[in-house]
Amino acid sequence: MSENKKLHVVIGLEIHAQMSTKTKMFCSCENGNFGKNPNESVCEVCMGFPGVLPAPNREAIAKATRAGLALGCDIPEHCKFDRKNYFYPDLPYGYQISQFDEPLAVHGAVKYEVNGKEKICRIHRLHMENDAGKLVHAGGNSFCDYNRAGSPLMEIVTEPDLRNAEEASAFAQELARILQFVGSSECDMFKGQMRFDASVSLRESEDAPLTPRAEIKNLNSFRALEQGIAFEIKRQTENWEKTGGPAERESTVGWVDDIGETKFMRWKESSADYRYFPEPDIPPVVTTAEMVAEYRKEVTELPMERRKRYRDELGLSKDDADTLVDNPKLCLFYEEVAQESKQGKKAANWVLSEVLGLLKKDGKGIGEIKFSAKDLAEILKLVDKNEISGKQGKEILIEMYTSGKKPAEIIEEKGMKQVSDTGALDKILDEIIATPEGRDAIEQFKKGRDRALGYIVGQVMKQTGGSANPGMVNQLLQKKIA
């Protein structure tokens, strides 16, 4: 191959996302195994005991349907479950209950941004399945933890529309945000709730036929996804240059994070190797047009649309809009504060600076705070009406964060009601202006030093314990020196 001949990269992803349901896919065991003792959340059904029957989780089907709609997919009226036959020590049944030729959702598309440019990745399908367990390796032995076995999964398969590692990572992050916003999955990769398989291949031109791919298995972070794809592109490019062409067979490789390389695992199986056949113990799932219409109502504003609205309508900076949308729970908290206070930009400043600052200091998440969005909105309204100062508002917020008390209760206890009595403020101003320091401040101001009046305002705030209305103080002061 000529050195200046550029090879074109083709990438497709398979994303496994654990659905945020209370129970597992086909039994009543509690879903979510993070932090539990091994084999604590298991039963006869998810352990595959003889004679047991799986019962599909209605909540999981609803969450998968909402996810499909949010990804722009069509929802066929009928879908069915199938048996996918393969052996893993942590797969109790000896097969997986998945979906083969009639999945829940098909033919979607997701818009995402990379380096400020909008791109689209098509979605081939979304199907439901149950997860396998987990192998734990220790002391030269391998142990099976079946807590995760039977957890409800969505597998989202893209078309081969991605062209580099950066695009793949940006798309995957946007997909995670969408699933979080519609409440289908928490996508917490630290807890193993989302992982990726990436198929990578090369070809000589954009319109050339696809060549045999290498599938990188079980990438469990956006960083690993990007690094694994980048390495595989490099490896395949070097191999093409040595051999004069692509690999002859499709392969499965594993990402070894410690050394930053992919390693050959096996030649890739085809669908025939899994010996799919319809799951005999579960009838087909029917989703009517009326049901789809109801699910569609539950699909909220998507992340990209939300970012655009924050920037264009509320005047938020790109960084602030991105920070909010990157944290869906914080974003929904902000939405309620902004709606209640009718102050979109100020609400963002308070949420991102004051609230987020308190949370980061204590290493907490937004779900752990003791006050509500309405409580914070109440502070913003009081500051806007000059009933309390901004400084007092921040003091009230800290007290709310610590004690969980309501703003009105804290204001009453601390006597924080802002002084707007012109008579009382007039008298205090006269006393301060009569002092040598006050007279000097007035003289300095008349000489063009605008900040000199800050001394007088500061003294008023000091004498009133910070409860004076600063706007009122400035108005009265300007009248006195006019």
Residue pairs with C-beta under 8 A, 6 or more apart in sequence:
1 240
1 241
1 244
5 204
7 202
7 203
7 204
7 237
7 240
8 163
8 202
8 203
8 204
8 205
8 206
8 208
9 163
9 164
9 200
9 201
9 202
9 233
10 160
10 162
10 163
10 200
10 201
10 202
10 203
10 210
10 213
11 160
11 162
11 163
11 164
11 165
11 167
11 168
11 198
11 199
11 200
11 229
12 157
12 158
12 159
12 160
12 161
12 162
12 198
12 199
12 213
13 156
13 157
13 158
13 162
13 168
13 171
13 172
13 196
13 197
13 198
13 199
14 155
14 156
14 157
14 158
14 196
14 197
14 198
14 199
15 154
15 155
15 156
15 157
15 158
15 172
15 175
15 194
15 195
15 196
16 131
16 153
16 154
16 155
16 194
16 195
16 196
16 197
17 67
17 153
17 154
17 156
17 176
17 179
17 184
17 185
17 187
17 193
17 194
18 31
18 131
18 151
18 152
18 153
18 185
18 186
18 192
18 193
18 194
19 31
19 59
19 60
19 63
19 64
19 151
19 152
19 153
19 154
19 184
19 185
20 31
20 63
20 183
20 184
20 185
20 186
21 31
21 57
21 59
21 60
21 63
21 152
22 30
22 31
22 59
23 29
23 30
23 31
23 57
23 59
24 30
24 31
24 46
24 57
24 130
24 150
24 151
24 152
25 54
25 56
25 57
25 60
25 97
25 128
25 129
25 130
25 131
25 150
25 151
25 152
25 153
26 45
26 46
26 54
26 55
26 56
26 57
26 97
26 130
26 150
27 43
27 45
27 46
27 54
27 55
27 150
28 43
29 41
29 42
29 43
29 45
29 46
29 150
30 41
31 151
31 152
32 151
32 191
33 40
33 41
33 145
33 147
33 148
33 151
34 191
34 192
36 147
38 136
38 143
38 145
38 147
39 144
39 145
39 146
39 147
40 147
41 147
42 146
42 147
42 149
44 52
45 52
45 53
45 54
45 55
45 150
46 92
46 130
46 146
46 149
46 150
47 92
47 146
47 149
48 92
48 93
48 94
53 281
54 97
54 279
54 281
54 282
56 81
56 282
56 285
57 152
60 128
60 152
61 104
61 128
61 285
62 295
63 152
63 154
63 182
63 183
63 184
63 185
64 104
64 105
64 126
64 128
64 152
64 154
64 184
65 75
65 104
65 105
65 287
65 291
65 292
65 295
66 182
66 183
66 184
66 295
66 298
66 299
67 105
67 126
67 154
67 156
67 178
67 179
67 182
67 184
67 185
68 75
68 104
68 105
68 108
68 126
69 75
69 105
69 182
69 292
69 295
69 296
69 299
70 178
70 179
70 181
70 182
70 184
70 299
70 302
71 105
71 108
71 109
71 110
71 123
71 126
71 156
71 175
71 178
72 108
72 109
72 110
72 123
73 105
73 106
73 107
73 108
73 123
73 125
73 126
74 105
74 106
74 107
74 108
75 104
75 105
75 287
75 292
75 295
76 102
76 104
76 105
76 106
76 287
77 286
77 287
77 288
77 289
78 102
78 284
78 285
78 286
78 287
79 99
79 102
79 103
79 104
79 127
79 284
79 285
79 287
80 99
80 102
80 278
80 279
80 282
80 284
80 285
81 97
81 98
81 99
81 128
81 278
81 279
81 282
81 285
82 97
82 98
82 99
82 100
82 101
82 276
82 277
82 278
82 279
83 95
83 96
83 97
83 98
83 275
83 276
83 277
83 278
83 279
84 95
84 96
84 97
84 98
84 100
84 129
84 274
84 276
85 94
85 95
85 274
85 275
85 276
86 95
86 96
86 269
86 273
86 274
87 94
88 132
89 135
89 142
89 144
90 132
90 133
90 134
90 135
90 144
90 145
90 146
90 149
91 132
91 133
91 149
92 133
92 146
92 149
96 129
96 130
96 132
97 129
97 130
97 279
97 282
98 127
98 128
98 129
98 130
98 155
99 127
99 128
99 129
100 271
100 276
101 276
102 284
103 125
103 126
103 127
103 128
104 126
104 127
104 128
104 285
104 287
105 123
105 125
105 126
105 127
106 124
106 125
106 126
107 122
107 123
107 124
107 125
108 122
108 123
108 126
109 120
109 121
109 122
109 123
110 120
110 121
110 123
110 171
110 174
110 175
110 178
111 118
111 119
111 120
111 174
111 304
112 118
112 119
112 120
112 121
112 170
112 171
112 173
112 174
112 175
112 304
113 119
113 170
113 174
113 304
114 166
114 167
114 170
114 171
115 166
118 304
119 167
119 170
119 171
120 161
121 158
121 159
121 161
121 162
121 167
121 171
122 158
122 159
122 161
123 156
123 157
123 158
123 159
124 157
124 158
124 159
125 156
125 157
126 154
126 155
126 156
126 157
127 154
127 155
127 157
128 152
128 153
128 154
128 155
129 153
129 155
130 149
130 150
130 151
130 152
130 153
131 148
131 149
131 150
131 151
131 152
131 153
132 148
132 149
133 144
133 145
133 146
133 147
133 148
133 149
134 144
134 145
134 147
134 148
134 192
135 142
135 143
135 144
135 145
136 142
136 143
136 144
136 145
137 143
148 192
154 179
154 184
154 185
156 175
158 171
160 199
160 201
160 210
162 168
162 171
164 229
164 233
165 225
165 226
165 227
165 229
165 230
165 233
166 226
168 198
168 225
168 226
168 229
169 222
169 225
169 226
172 196
172 222
172 225
173 222
174 303
174 304
176 185
176 187
176 194
177 303
177 325
177 326
177 328
178 302
178 303
179 185
179 187
180 186
180 187
180 328
180 329
181 300
181 301
181 302
181 303
181 306
181 328
181 331
182 298
182 299
182 300
185 193
185 194
186 193
187 193
187 194
188 194
189 195
189 220
189 221
189 222
192 220
194 220
195 218
195 219
195 220
196 218
196 219
196 220
196 225
197 215
197 216
197 217
197 218
197 219
198 215
198 216
198 219
198 225
198 228
198 229
198 232
199 213
199 214
199 215
199 216
200 213
200 214
200 215
200 216
200 229
200 232
200 233
200 236
201 210
201 211
201 212
201 213
201 214
201 236
201 246
202 211
202 233
202 236
202 237
202 240
202 246
203 209
203 210
203 211
203 246
211 246
211 247
212 246
212 247
212 248
212 249
212 250
212 251
213 250
213 268
214 232
214 236
214 247
214 250
214 251
214 252
214 253
214 262
215 250
215 251
215 252
215 253
215 268
216 228
216 229
216 232
216 253
216 254
216 255
216 262
217 252
217 253
217 254
217 255
217 265
218 254
218 255
219 225
219 228
219 255
224 255
224 257
227 255
227 260
228 255
228 262
231 255
231 260
231 261
231 262
232 253
232 262
235 261
235 262
236 246
236 247
239 247
240 246
249 267
249 268
250 267
250 268
251 264
251 265
251 266
251 267
251 268
252 265
252 266
252 267
252 268
253 262
253 263
253 264
253 265
254 262
254 263
254 265
255 261
255 262
256 262
256 263
301 309
303 325
303 328
306 321
306 325
306 331
307 321
307 322
307 325
310 316
310 320
310 321
310 324
310 325
310 344
310 348
311 317
311 318
311 321
313 344
314 338
314 344
314 345
314 348
315 344
315 345
316 324
316 344
316 345
316 348
320 348
320 352
323 352
324 330
324 331
324 334
324 348
324 351
324 352
325 331
327 366
329 365
329 366
329 367
330 351
330 356
330 366
333 351
333 355
333 366
333 373
334 347
334 348
334 351
334 373
336 373
336 374
336 377
337 347
337 350
337 351
337 373
337 376
337 377
337 380
338 344
338 347
338 348
339 377
340 373
340 374
340 377
340 378
341 347
341 376
341 377
341 380
341 381
341 384
343 380
343 384
346 380
346 384
347 376
347 377
347 380
350 376
350 379
350 380
350 397
351 376
354 394
354 397
355 366
355 369
355 376
355 397
355 401
358 397
358 398
358 401
359 365
359 366
359 368
359 369
369 401
370 400
370 401
370 402
370 403
370 404
371 400
371 401
371 404
371 406
375 400
375 406
375 407
376 397
376 400
378 406
378 407
378 408
379 388
379 393
379 396
379 397
379 407
380 393
382 388
382 393
382 407
382 411
383 389
383 390
383 393
386 418
386 420
386 469
386 471
386 472
387 417
387 418
388 396
388 411
388 416
388 417
388 418
389 418
389 461
389 466
389 467
389 468
389 469
389 470
391 466
392 416
392 418
392 466
392 467
395 414
395 416
396 407
396 410
396 411
396 416
399 405
399 410
399 414
400 406
400 407
400 410
405 413
410 416
411 417
415 465
415 467
416 467
417 467
418 467
418 468
418 469
419 425
419 464
419 467
419 468
419 469
420 469
420 472
422 472
422 476
425 460
425 468
425 469
425 472
425 473
425 476
426 476
428 460
428 463
428 464
428 468
429 456
429 460
429 473
429 476
429 477
429 480
432 438
432 456
432 459
432 460
432 463
433 439
433 442
433 456
433 480
437 455
438 455
438 456
438 459
441 452
441 453
441 455
441 456
442 452
442 453
442 456
442 481
444 452
445 452
445 453
445 481
446 481
453 474
453 477
453 481
456 477
457 470
457 473
457 474
457 477
460 468
460 473
461 468
461 470
461 473
